[in-house]
């Protein structure tokens, strides 16, 4: 399974997990070309860290455009839900 799908699944299955919030911020930063603190990646467990690195690689490839859009939709919804809870 590709990193984009793995991260989408992580966010959907564990929307309140700290790791999911980190991944949401990463996705939104990639899409909006904003800064992202690399320290946040280092705080992920090793498996999610590797998946996040794979995401960086996949993000650059146009052939994953549909999957990127689906992941972006999930990340934006998760970010909005978190903001609404604060």
C-alpha positions in Angstrom: 0.0 0.0 0.0 1.3 3.5 -0.8 2.1 6.0 1.9 -0.7 8.3 0.8 -3.2 5.5 1.5 -1.5 4.4 4.7 -1.6 8.0 6.1 -5.2 8.4 5.0 -6.1 5.3 6.9 -4.2 6.4 10.0 -6.1 9.7 10.0 -9.5 8.1 9.5 -8.9 5.2 12.0 -7.2 7.4 14.7 -8.5 10.9 14.2 -7.6 12.0 17.8 -4.1 10.5 18.0 -1.2 12.9 18.3 0.5 11.1 15.4 -2.5 11.7 13.2 -2.5 15.4 14.0 1.2 15.5 13.0 0.4 13.8 9.7 -2.5 16.2 9.1 -0.1 19.2 9.6 2.4 17.6 7.2 -0.2 17.0 4.5 -1.6 20.5 4.8 1.9 22.0 4.8 2.8 20.1 1.6 -0.3 21.2 -0.2 -0.1 24.8 0.9 3.7 25.0 0.5 4.0 26.2 4.1 6.7 25.5 6.6 6.6 22.3 8.7 8.9 21.6 11.7 10.9 18.5 11.0 11.1 17.8 14.7 7.5 16.8 14.5 8.5 13.9 12.2 11.2 12.7 14.6 8.5 12.5 17.3 6.6 9.9 15.3 7.1 6.2 16.0 9.5 4.6 13.6 6.9 3.0 11.3 4.9 6.3 10.9 8.2 8.2 10.4 9.1 5.9 7.5 5.6 6.3 6.0 5.9 10.1 6.3 9.2 10.0 4.5 7.6 7.9 1.8 4.8 10.4 1.6 7.3 13.1 0.8 8.6 11.1 -2.1 5.1 10.2 -3.4 3.9 13.7 -3.1 6.2 14.8 -5.8 4.7 12.3 -8.3 1.7 13.4 -10.4 0.4 9.9 -10.9 -0.9 9.9 -7.3 -3.0 13.0 -8.0 -6.3 11.4 -7.1 -5.0 9.8 -4.0 -3.4 13.1 -3.0 -6.7 14.8 -3.3 -8.5 12.2 -1.2 -5.8 12.5 1.5 -6.0 16.3 1.4 -9.8 16.1 1.9 -9.4 13.8 4.9 -6.6 16.0 6.4 -8.6 19.2 6.0 -11.6 17.6 7.6 -9.5 16.4 10.5 -7.9 19.8 11.0 -11.4 21.5 11.0 -12.7 18.9 13.4 -9.8 19.5 15.7 -10.2 23.3 15.5 -13.9 22.9 16.3 -13.0 20.9 19.5 -10.6 23.5 20.8 
